[in-house]
Amino acid sequence: MIEAWTRTARRLGVALGATLAATTAQAADLPSYKEAPPAPVVDSFQPFFVKVGFTYALNSSSSRLWGQDPTAMRRGNMTAFPAHVGATIGDIATAGFEAGFYVTRNVSVDVSAGIPYYVNDKTKGFNPSNPILTNGTVLAQIVPALVPITVLYHFDNFGPIRPYLGGGVGIGFSLGNKNAFLNDVHVASSLGWVLQGGADYMIDRNWGVSLDVKKTFAYVESYANGINVAGTTLPAKVYQHTNFQPWLFSLGIIYRFGGGEPILAKY
């Protein structure tokens, strides 16, 4: 009886060993599967850009005038008196340009400009004397120019839209002056602060459209050496102090370049 059980146990052990060996062999023959590698990322970053379009400068400046009274000057009084009127510079609609480069993927340095032309600098208010000035009297014609230099931060996670905010400085000057009521006009250069905001919408890796707003804060001093009354030029110092604070609205086309052809980004 014991010998029969022993023979049965041996047969079961041999069968179990053969089954395990066959299972191991089949598992070794199965193909191995590894996790698929991540899809490559295409780097199409273009660091340089130019913008060309339409710019409208909305004047929100305020000016005060001081002048010498020719009658008082004949009496030896050379003091400049308040003219009791302000002055304003006309709005400007022109072609605008902007260019710059990205220091990083989110930070850019921008330089802006536009095509300047002559605009009227005219009185705002009525002055009955020193001398008589009616509202809207053209004091001079000037060619104002402003070159903002700004640093901007561009926000991600909005798809093709990249809003931005930043600020910098604006260099202001006049490219030309023409006499009107005032004679021998001089406009000093200025340096003021600029705030800037807007958004770029990229159609593809190179082309897009841009909407931009700038606000400038500057102080400008100008003067003239004479006044023109009834066809006669009278020597007199006239001063104009201006808080130059225009809004600049721009809409244009943006072109980005400089990154070469798309390459696989290395991560």
C-alpha positions in Angstrom: 0.0 0.0 0.0 2.8 2.4 1.0 4.7 1.6 -2.1 1.7 2.4 -4.3 1.3 5.8 -2.7 5.0 6.5 -3.2 4.8 5.7 -6.9 1.7 7.9 -7.4 3.5 10.9 -5.7 6.5 10.5 -7.9 4.3 10.5 -11.0 2.5 13.7 -9.8 5.9 15.4 -9.1 7.2 14.6 -12.6 4.0 15.9 -14.2 4.0 19.1 -12.3 7.7 19.8 -13.1 7.0 19.2 -16.8 4.1 21.6 -16.7 6.2 24.4 -15.0 9.0 23.9 -17.6 6.6 24.2 -20.5 5.0 27.3 -19.1 8.4 29.0 -18.5 9.4 28.2 -22.1 6.2 29.6 -23.5 6.6 32.8 -21.5 10.2 33.2 -22.8 8.9 32.9 -26.4 6.4 35.8 -26.0 7.4 39.2 -27.4 8.3 41.9 -24.9 6.3 45.2 -24.8 7.9 48.5 -23.6 6.2 51.9 -22.9 6.0 54.0 -26.1 8.3 57.0 -26.1 6.7 60.5 -25.8 6.0 62.3 -29.1 8.7 64.7 -30.1 8.1 68.4 -29.5 8.6 70.8 -32.3 10.4 74.1 -31.3 9.3 76.9 -33.7 10.3 79.8 -31.5 11.1 83.0 -33.5 13.0 85.5 -31.3 12.9 88.6 -33.6 9.8 90.5 -34.7 8.5 93.6 -36.5 5.1 95.2 -36.5 3.7 97.5 -39.1 0.3 99.1 -39.1 -1.9 102.1 -38.1 -1.3 104.3 -35.1 -3.6 107.0 -33.7 -2.1 109.4 -31.1 -5.0 110.8 -29.0 -3.8 114.0 -27.3 -4.6 114.3 -23.6 -1.9 116.8 -22.8 -2.2 120.1 -21.0 -0.1 123.3 -21.5 0.2 126.7 -19.9 1.5 129.8 -21.6 3.6 132.7 -20.2 4.7 135.7 -22.3 6.2 139.1 -22.1 3.8 142.0 -22.7 5.4 144.2 -25.5 3.8 147.3 -23.8 5.3 146.4 -20.5 8.7 145.7 -22.2 8.8 149.3 -23.5 8.5 150.4 -19.9 11.4 148.2 -19.0 9.4 145.4 -17.4 10.8 142.2 -18.9 8.8 139.8 -16.7 6.9 137.0 -18.4 3.2 137.0 -17.4 0.7 134.1 -17.4 -1.3 134.3 -20.6 -4.4 132.9 -18.9 -4.9 130.3 -21.6 -3.7 126.8 -22.3 -2.6 125.2 -25.5 -3.2 121.9 -27.1 -1.6 119.8 -29.8 -3.7 118.1 -32.5 -4.3 114.3 -32.7 -2.2 112.4 -35.1 -3.1 109.4 -37.3 -0.2 107.8 -39.0 1.7 104.6 -39.9 3.3 103.0 -36.9 6.3 100.7 -36.6 7.6 98.5 -33.8 10.5 96.1 -33.7 12.3 94.0 -31.0 13.5 90.7 -29.8 12.7 88.2 -27.1 15.4 88.0 -24.4 13.6 84.9 -23.1 10.4 83.2 -24.3 8.3 85.6 -22.2 10.3 88.8 -22.0 10.9 91.1 -25.0 12.5 94.5 -25.6 10.5 96.7 -28.0 11.2 100.0 -29.8 8.4 101.9 -31.4 8.1 104.9 -33.8 5.8 106.4 -36.4 5.9 108.7 -39.4 5.7 112.2 -38.0 4.2 115.3 -39.7 3.2 118.9 -38.9 0.4 119.4 -36.5 -1.0 122.6 -35.0 -0.2 123.8 -31.5 -3.1 126.2 -30.8 -4.5 128.0 -27.9 -7.3 126.7 -25.6 -9.3 129.5 -24.1 -9.5 133.3 -24.6 -7.1 135.9 -23.3 -8.1 139.5 -23.6 -4.6 141.0 -23.3 -0.9 140.2 -23.1 -1.6 140.0 -26.0 -5.1 139.3 -27.2 -5.5 135.6 -28.0 -8.7 134.0 -29.2 -9.6 130.4 -28.7 -7.9 128.2 -31.4 -5.2 130.7 -32.3 -2.4 128.7 -34.0 0.7 129.4 -32.1 3.1 127.2 -34.2 3.3 124.1 -36.3 5.5 121.3 -35.0 6.5 117.8 -35.9 6.3 115.9 -32.7 8.2 112.6 -32.5 8.1 110.0 -29.8 10.3 106.8 -29.5 9.1 104.5 -26.7 11.6 101.8 -25.5 9.8 99.2 -23.4 10.3 95.8 -21.7 7.3 93.6 -22.0 6.2 90.3 -20.3 4.2 88.0 -22.6 1.7 85.6 -21.0 1.3 81.9 -22.1 -1.5 79.5 -21.8 -3.9 81.4 -24.0 -3.4 79.4 -27.2 -2.4 81.6 -30.2 -3.3 84.8 -28.2 -0.3 86.2 -26.2 -1.3 89.2 -24.1 1.5 91.3 -22.7 2.1 94.1 -20.2 5.2 96.3 -19.5 6.7 99.7 -19.5 9.8 101.8 -20.2 10.8 105.2 -21.3 9.8 107.5 -24.2 12.2 109.9 -25.9 10.4 112.9 -27.3 11.5 115.7 -29.6 10.4 117.9 -32.5 11.7 117.3 -36.0 10.6 120.7 -37.2 8.9 124.0 -36.2 7.0 126.5 -38.3 6.1 130.0 -37.2 2.5 131.1 -36.8 1.5 133.5 -34.1 4.8 132.8 -32.4 8.1 133.5 -34.1 11.4 131.6 -33.8 10.0 128.6 -32.0 12.2 126.1 -30.1 10.9 122.8 -28.6 13.1 121.0 -26.1 13.6 117.2 -26.1 12.0 115.2 -23.3 12.3 111.9 -21.5 9.3 110.4 -19.8 7.6 107.1 -18.7 5.6 104.8 -20.9 3.1 102.1 -19.9 2.2 99.5 -22.6 -0.2 96.7 -23.0 -1.8 94.6 -25.7 -2.0 91.2 -27.3 -0.5 89.4 -30.3 -2.6 86.8 -32.2 -0.3 84.4 -34.1 -1.9 82.9 -37.2 1.2 80.6 -37.8 4.8 80.6 -36.5 5.7 83.7 -38.5 2.6 85.9 -39.1 0.0 87.4 -36.8 -1.9 90.5 -35.9 -1.3 92.9 -32.9 -3.4 95.3 -30.9 -1.4 97.7 -28.7 -2.0 100.6 -26.3 0.6 103.0 -24.9 0.3 105.8 -22.4 3.1 108.4 -22.1 3.9 110.7 -19.2 6.4 113.5 -20.1 7.1 117.1 -19.4 8.1 119.4 -22.4 9.3 123.0 -22.3 9.3 125.2 -25.4 9.7 128.9 -26.1 9.6 131.5 -28.9 11.5 134.7 -29.3 8.8 136.8 -30.8 5.1 137.2 -31.6 3.5 138.1 -35.0 0.8 140.7 -34.7 -0.8 142.3 -37.8 2.0 141.2 -40.0 4.6 142.7 -37.7 7.1 140.6 -35.6 7.5 142.0 -32.1 10.4 140.7 -29.9 9.0 138.9 -26.9 9.8 135.8 -24.9 6.9 133.3 -24.8 7.1 130.1 -22.9 4.9 127.0 -23.1 5.1 124.3 -20.4 3.4 121.1 -21.5 2.4 117.9 -19.6 2.7 115.6 -22.6 0.5 112.6 -22.0 -0.9 111.2 -25.2 -2.6 107.8 -25.7 -1.2 105.7 -28.6 -3.5 103.1 -30.1 -2.0 100.7 -32.7 -3.3 98.0 -34.9 -1.0 96.1 -37.2 0.6 93.0 -38.7 3.3 91.2 -36.9 6.1 89.1 -38.5 8.4 87.0 -36.4 11.6 85.5 -37.7 15.2 84.5 -36.8 14.6 81.0 -35.4 15.4 79.0 -38.5 13.4 76.0 -39.5 11.5 74.0 -36.9 13.7 71.6 -35.0 13.0 68.9 -32.4 13.2 70.4 -29.0 15.5 68.8 -26.5 13.9 68.0 -23.1 
